[in-house]
Amino acid sequence: MAPVGAILTPGVDALGVIQPGMEAYVEAVEHIAEAALALVSAPPRTMTGKIAFSYMFLDEIARSTRTLDGKTVMTARGA
């Protein structure tokens, strides 16, 4: 699994490297966590050898991104 851009962590935020207009190149840590959870929760036979770019993978499987505590949907996908 790989991110599709820089991961918005407190360290990246503190460096101030993310400028207005760069939002398309920044990914929330929640997307990485959701994609990782989806990969390890799937049957191994269906995911072995899969190259997954986190945000695009979540779009592909229509899985919504939730907050790290799992209680709130941040980005809705699918039905």
Secondary structure, 3 states (H helix, E strand, C coil): CECCCEEECHHHHHHCCCCCCCHHHEEEHHHHHHHHHHHHHCCHHHHCCCCCEHHHHHHHCCCCEECCCCCCEEECCCC
